[in-house]
Amino acid sequence: MKLKLQKLSLVQLNVISYILLGFLFLHVVTCLAHDLSAFNVQHLYQNIIRFKFLCLVEFLTIFLVLKIKSYSRYFLILISSIVVLECSFLLLQESNKLILFLLFSYVVISYYFYQIWDEELREPYYNPNYSTKNLFSPMLYEIKTNLSFGDKQYKATLTNWNQNSAFVFFEDSEVASIAKDTGLLSIEFKGALFSQKVRLISKSSTLNGIGVKFEVRDEENELKWSDLISIYNDLGFSPRYLT
């Protein structure tokens, strides 16, 4: 499966910042333990050489985050484990309450970023819920939808969804023809029309589908995606597919 992202998400940027924080944090803590200046370029260079494995893992993890690889979450654990282990060695050599406090703060921050990245990776716009190996229609229970981007209309089928986003499979059209980032998703259910403004997040020419994120609408009188998904939940509808 190859997904093409329209642009970096805020979560991706935050996670990349956290990854870079790992080495900087270890550099500062090492300088504190040895009573050195963290702003000294020579000390920075020495720590880059000393913790070169951590630097390599961080660069690899950034690449995996940019590519939205599901196993990138485990590399986040690896980075935090290396940092915690190195700091623990420093604390064994010399007890320092400031370093202990900083280490505790880093562990809390690491847990928080792991959680938000793990949740981001589970979003439907990154998970089509079908593959090119499917022998039949991607969905066991098809939910038809209409998508409009600008003046173009597309017929599609929902393959994965939650409260915030969805992935849709295009039946006849090609995803490459979509030129705009925002559109409108509409679903007719039991004679009622539910519509929601969406933002294009990802594309897959191989799977002929797109991932979209639902945007908040101000029209209180219109039926929205939140209304429809409440009905789906009550009826026990959930994303299913044939393998």
C-alpha positions in Angstrom: 0.0 0.0 0.0 1.4 3.4 -1.0 -0.3 6.5 0.3 0.6 10.0 -1.0 0.1 12.7 1.7 -1.2 16.1 0.6 0.9 17.8 3.3 2.5 17.2 6.7 0.0 17.1 9.5 0.5 19.0 12.7 0.8 15.7 14.6 3.7 14.7 12.3 5.5 17.9 12.9 5.1 17.6 16.6 6.3 14.0 16.7 9.4 14.9 14.6 10.1 17.7 17.1 9.9 15.2 19.9 12.3 12.8 18.1 14.9 15.6 17.8 14.3 16.4 21.4 15.7 13.0 22.4 19.3 13.8 21.5 19.1 17.4 22.7 17.8 16.2 26.0 20.5 13.7 26.4 23.1 16.3 25.4 21.9 18.7 28.1 21.7 16.1 30.8 25.2 14.8 30.0 26.6 18.3 30.2 24.8 18.9 33.5 26.3 15.6 34.9 29.8 16.7 34.0 29.4 20.4 34.8 29.9 21.4 31.2 28.3 24.1 29.0 25.6 22.7 26.7 26.1 25.6 24.3 29.7 24.6 23.7 30.0 23.4 20.0 32.9 21.1 20.9 30.8 19.4 23.6 27.9 19.1 21.2 30.2 17.4 18.6 31.6 15.0 21.1 28.1 14.0 22.2 27.0 13.5 18.6 29.9 11.0 18.2 29.2 9.4 21.6 25.5 8.9 20.9 25.8 8.3 17.1 23.6 5.2 17.3 20.8 7.3 18.8 21.2 10.0 16.1 21.0 7.3 13.4 17.8 5.8 15.0 16.3 9.3 15.2 16.9 10.0 11.5 15.5 6.7 10.5 12.4 7.3 12.7 11.8 10.7 11.2 11.8 9.0 7.7 9.3 6.4 8.9 7.1 9.1 10.4 7.1 11.0 7.1 6.1 7.8 5.3 3.4 7.0 7.9 4.8 3.6 8.6 2.8 1.8 11.3 5.9 0.3 12.9 7.4 3.8 13.5 5.6 3.7 16.9 8.1 1.1 18.0 11.1 3.2 17.0 9.7 6.0 19.3 9.8 3.5 22.1 13.4 2.6 21.1 14.5 6.2 21.2 13.0 6.9 24.6 14.5 3.6 25.9 18.0 4.6 24.8 17.6 8.1 26.4 16.3 6.7 29.6 19.0 4.0 29.8 21.8 6.5 29.2 20.4 8.9 31.8 20.1 6.0 34.3 23.8 5.3 33.8 24.6 8.9 34.6 22.5 8.8 37.7 24.3 5.6 38.9 27.6 7.5 38.6 26.4 10.5 40.5 23.0 11.2 42.1 21.5 14.4 40.8 18.0 15.5 41.7 17.8 17.9 38.7 18.7 15.2 36.3 16.2 12.8 38.0 13.4 15.5 37.7 14.3 16.1 34.0 14.3 12.3 33.3 10.9 11.9 34.9 9.6 14.8 32.8 11.0 13.2 29.6 9.3 9.9 30.4 6.0 11.6 30.8 6.4 13.6 27.5 7.5 10.4 25.7 4.4 8.6 26.8 2.2 11.5 25.7 3.8 11.6 22.2 3.6 7.9 21.8 -0.1 8.0 22.5 -0.9 10.8 20.1 1.2 9.2 17.3 -0.4 5.8 17.9 -3.8 7.4 17.7 -2.9 9.3 14.5 -1.7 6.0 12.8 -5.1 4.5 13.6 -7.0 7.2 11.7 -9.0 5.9 8.7 -7.4 8.4 6.3 -4.2 6.3 6.7 -5.9 2.9 6.7 -7.9 2.0 3.6 -9.1 -1.3 5.1 -8.6 -3.2 1.8 -5.7 -4.1 -0.5 -5.0 -4.8 -4.1 -5.3 -8.5 -3.3 -9.0 -8.3 -2.6 -10.8 -10.5 -5.1 -14.1 -8.8 -4.8 -15.5 -5.4 -3.8 -13.5 -4.0 -0.9 -16.6 -3.9 1.4 -18.7 -6.7 2.7 -21.5 -4.2 3.4 -21.3 -1.3 0.9 -22.0 2.2 2.0 -22.3 4.4 -1.1 -21.3 8.0 -1.0 -21.0 11.0 -3.3 -18.0 13.2 -3.3 -17.6 16.6 -4.8 -14.4 18.5 -5.3 -14.9 21.8 -7.0 -17.2 21.2 -10.0 -16.4 17.5 -10.2 -18.6 14.7 -8.8 -17.4 11.2 -7.8 -19.2 8.0 -6.8 -17.4 6.2 -4.1 -17.8 3.6 -1.3 -16.8 4.0 2.4 -14.2 1.4 3.4 -13.1 2.8 6.8 -14.4 5.5 9.1 -14.6 6.9 12.6 -15.9 10.1 14.1 -13.2 12.3 12.6 -12.2 10.8 9.3 -12.8 8.2 6.6 -11.3 6.4 3.6 -13.3 6.0 0.4 -12.8 3.7 -2.6 -13.5 5.2 -6.0 -15.7 3.1 -8.2 -15.2 4.5 -11.7 -13.1 7.7 -11.4 -9.3 8.1 -10.9 -8.0 9.8 -7.8 -5.4 11.6 -9.8 -8.2 13.8 -11.2 -8.8 15.4 -7.8 -7.2 18.9 -7.9 -8.7 20.6 -4.8 -7.9 19.9 -1.2 -11.5 20.5 0.2 -14.8 19.0 -0.9 -18.1 17.7 0.3 -19.1 14.1 1.2 -22.8 13.2 1.0 -24.5 10.0 2.0 -28.2 9.2 1.6 -29.6 7.0 4.3 -33.3 6.1 4.7 -34.4 9.0 2.6 -32.3 11.6 4.5 -29.2 13.3 3.1 -26.2 13.6 5.3 -23.4 15.9 4.2 -20.1 17.0 5.6 -17.2 19.2 4.4 -14.0 17.2 4.1 -10.3 17.9 3.7 -8.2 15.6 1.5 -5.4 14.0 3.6 -4.1 11.1 1.5 -4.3 9.5 -1.9 -3.6 6.1 -3.3 -3.5 5.5 -7.0 -2.8 1.8 -6.5 -5.9 1.4 -4.4 -7.9 4.1 -6.2 -9.0 5.7 -3.0 -8.5 8.8 -0.8 -8.4 9.5 2.9 -10.4 12.6 4.1 -10.8 14.4 7.4 -14.2 15.8 8.4 -14.3 19.5 9.1 -16.7 21.3 11.4 -19.7 22.9 9.8 -21.8 25.7 11.3 -25.1 24.8 9.8 -27.1 23.5 12.8 -30.2 22.5 10.8 -28.3 20.2 8.3 -27.8 16.6 8.9 -24.0 16.0 9.3 -21.6 13.0 9.6 -21.8 13.1 13.4 -25.5 12.4 13.1 -25.0 9.6 10.6 -22.3 7.9 12.6 -24.5 7.9 15.7 -27.1 6.0 13.7 -24.4 3.6 12.4 -23.3 2.9 15.9 -26.8 2.3 17.1 -27.3 -0.2 14.2 -24.0 -1.9 14.8 -22.5 -0.8 11.5 -18.7 -1.0 11.4 -16.0 -1.1 8.7 -15.8 -4.6 7.2 -14.0 -5.9 4.2 -13.3 -9.1 2.1 -9.8 -10.5 2.1 
